[in-house]
Amino acid sequence: MKRRKKRKNLFRYIYILFVLLLVFFLVVILASSIIRYKVNLNELNQVKKQYEELKGKYEKNLIIYEKLKMLREGRK
């Protein structure tokens, strides 16, 4: 009878350790996902900022190009 109790207790401890291990992996995966999300969000914001700057420069250059094009056509 004592052997059965020992066996049951052993399986119970193994089961608890297994569940704790799974919970630990879940926590690690969630933490790494949150960190990765924040890093990607920061990179996205940087790319958006660079895009807006380049868009502004492009629009200014396009206006200058159109003015020069009109001046050139006016001379002909």
Secondary structure by P-SEA (a helix, b strand, c coil): caaaaaaaaaaaaaaaaaaaaaaaaaaaaaaaaaaaaaaaaaaaaaaaaaaaaaaaaaaaaaaaaaaaaaaaaaac
